[in-house]
Amino acid sequence: MLQKRVEARCHKKDRYGREVCAVYEGLRDVGLEEIRQGMAWHYKEYQHEQPTQDRLVYRDEEESAKARRVGLWKDPKPVPPWEWRRRTGK
């Protein structure tokens, strides 16, 4: 384990009653870092809930990861998790 302290900043509950949070390690946004490295998608269905500046940064970092073909963007046809769940029923 990396033994790092993180903070979950939760801002709402989803329709199943689960907390929706942003995770930070110090000042670093862990979700944004995942997007930068091509390890995650910017889930645009809920981007309207983000502050404008965050939404723009997430968008730009995802586009940069795609252009660099890193992480999941190495795959010519990556399947977003929401589509995979819909297809598989999981």
Order of alpha helices (4+ residues) and beta strands (2+ residues): beta-beta-beta-alpha-alpha-alpha
